[in-house]
Amino acid sequence: MSWESALLDVFEDLEQQAAGLRLGERDLEVADLARSEYARVALAERCHASRGRRVSLRLVGGTRLEAELVRVGGDWLLLDDGPSQWLVPQRAVAVAGGLSPRADAQEAWSVVDRLPLRSLLRRLGESGEACVVHLRDDHRVEGLVGRVGQDFLEVLVGEAGARGVQVVAVDQVAAVRGRLG
């Protein structure tokens, strides 16, 4: 082998090493972009992709649920455990298990899935079904949902002739158990 061939082999080897380094750097950039893009995924989007799955939730205050995830909105989850449904404000979810590894972008959601929690609370009130409002401190208020304000709901408690009203701050609600109709 001549010195010219040996020199060309060295240059070719150096070029291959440089190309390998560029590929390695590109792989790192792609992985970094994937991580930063995933940082934009919201819990609601993961939950939305999990509709129809049996999930387990631990809510603030300690309530544990295991039920089918039926619907998901931007700030709420609707679960069905058979005898009852659970309307859960998303901010009350401390830990979720059984979720799909996928996520559904909110832009692709239906109009119903974009309704706020207050809309579902009003629907529960219109149904006339008794419910149990679980609070973040694990206390409960049982009755009928009455009117729903901007940041509170009324729970009508007691018997039909002697009903009282408990006003509950929506941000203190961990879950509402009942039937939405």
Secondary structure, 3 states (H helix, E strand, C coil): CCHHHHHHHHHHHHHHHHHHHHHHHHHHHHHHHHHHHHCCCCHHHHHHCCCCCEEEEEECCCCEEEEEEEEECCCEEEEECCCCEEEEEHHHEEEEECCCCCCCCHHHCCCHHHCCHHHHHHHHHHHCCEEEEEECCCCEEEEEEEEECCCEEEEEECCHHHCEEEEEEHHHEEEEEECCC
